[in-house]
Amino acid sequence: MKSLFFTIWRKEMLDAIRDRRSLMAAMSYAFFGPVLMAVAFMAIINDAVSESDVYVNIEGAEHAPAFVDFLNSRRVFAGTEENKARDIDVIIPDDYQAKLARAEMIEIIVRADYSVRSDSSQRNRVESAIREYSSTIAAQRLTLRGVSAEVIRPLVVDKQDTATKESRAALILGTVMVFVLMAIFFSGMNVAIDTSAGERERNSLEFLLAQPIPTHWLVMAKAGAAATFAFVGAVLSILMIPLVFVFVPLEKLGIEFSLSAASQVQMIVTLIPLALLASILQLFVSFRAKSFKEAQTYISLVMFIPVAVIFGIEFSRVEHPLLSVLPVTSQHQVLLNTIGGQAINWLHVGAGALVTLALTALLVWVVTRMLKSEKVIFGL
Amino acid sequence: MITTQGLEKSYKDVKALRGLSFEAKDGEITGLLGPNGAGKTTCLRSIYGLIHADQGTAMVDQIDASQEPLEVRRRIGIFPDKFGLQERLTAREHIAYFAALHGLHGKTGAEAVQKVIDDLGMQDIADRKTAGFSQGQRMKVALGQAIVHQPQNLILDEPSRGLDVMSTRILRELLYRLREQGRCILFSSHVMQEVAALCDRVVIMVAGQVVAEGTPQELCERTGQSSFEEAFVQLIGTEEGIML
């Protein structure tokens, strides 16, 4: 029976590998996921970290030379020919000096389209520079009147960041793990469809089922071939992570990132049961479809569920004891903990793997039963 | 040897088989002849156990397909109603795959495959991928995959559809050769002339029932008609199935 499994598995692998186009499609997902994230991070980091000069339109600069000097010291400049000003206007009123002398409130107008996201950090820089100058003047006035400047600062925030470098890395790199999990679900998809709905569309299913093969071996071998692809996709994306993140200046965010070979192996092993589950799930769906196209439609609907779960958990950070044993979520936790350098609860990992495998076995049984029904075989 | 005994099968609102009983003996070519929709494909599918009859039994070498489908499938070669090929495999790989599914691996497998390739005269296409094969070439691959394990029984569902003269001849010679080896060949067709020319015995079925059984000669005598064509028309009661 084992030789039957390998005969079918080998044939499905050969078939899938020769299908260059879907092979490339599958693997490019695993490949470009991490690359895409790396590029996105690079952009975010440069934006957040670099204290580049901000150029704005300053109206009425002649009324407040000291204020403008202060802005310049905070690297907020008036726009010039070569450095075009952004659409941010800082307007200084005519009566600036008079009001300043009388210690009245001066309105400095910052006019900009606050819905433009790309300018938000520049707007913040301008506003915080103005606030800083304002409190400097306030402190000087109080001192002149013989009052300590501390009077107007009853509470002071003392920020003490307890985040470790690893946990900060986990916050960012958790997003990358989403891509690893998605690679599992997408890399084997084409193979799963081709080996089930494709087989039916080619009219080769009837002959195959009329061979002396116990149906469950046929199902397992086909799922095994798809799972192999899903697994290779995930491995590829895990191996890609340290390679592409060499180019991302994470240290600027105070993040130290290293992914040892041991933790890579740990992640890879954790993902084996999930690859099996993803593939049998895809077989289950696409054996119900009459054609390749129909199967693709169904599968993309079904694949939406794990993707939604992964994204939901990644961004909401929900915690529940059940999540550490359910498929997808338990593997997600292991990946996160591994990358965050946290201790791994091997009991949970084992339980998660068992639940995933049990669900896989159940689906193998269901698909086997399906393939014994005339309705499914002949698409009646 | 293939026998069916009182096979009955209904789909939602159609009764496809109504107590079908016949026998196909070893060393003979038995033709299952009937107009379109007579239930020929349903009958063949229940012999290899992909369709479960509501009533009755289908036996291959005295083994019931509904009880031991795997044992039955080891003893038969099938040329199904719809035969699709794995287009990314070469003809040789294709046949070798099915040889391996029948337990023919390694050297034994390669020899079995080579024998089939020689028998069917397909040396020139053996190592080409099957995508883009002509209908005749596809038929050869389908026949090759059906007989690579040298089954005692061969079941063919309308094997000659879409074939040109040369391919039909190859098919006919193959069937004669297998008959000489004492194998049991059952094939279905709706083309009367083909059956008359090829078969030792004919089973004529209409609406899921056998209406007549015998050699073409016997059937002519029984109906008092001089030609098999007239006999067939009289037996099935319509002129359907005479068209080529």
Interface residues (C-beta under 8 A of the other chain):
Chain A: S3 L4 T7 I8 K11 L14 D15 R18 D19 E199 E201 R202 N203 S204 L205 E206 F207 L209 A210 Q211 P212 I213 P214 E374 I377 F378 L380
Chain B: Y11 R45 Y48 G49 L50 I51 H52 L70 E71 R73 R74 I78 P80 D81 K82 F83 G84 L85 Q86 E87 R88 L89 E93 Y97 F98 A100 L101 H102 G103 H105 A142 Q145
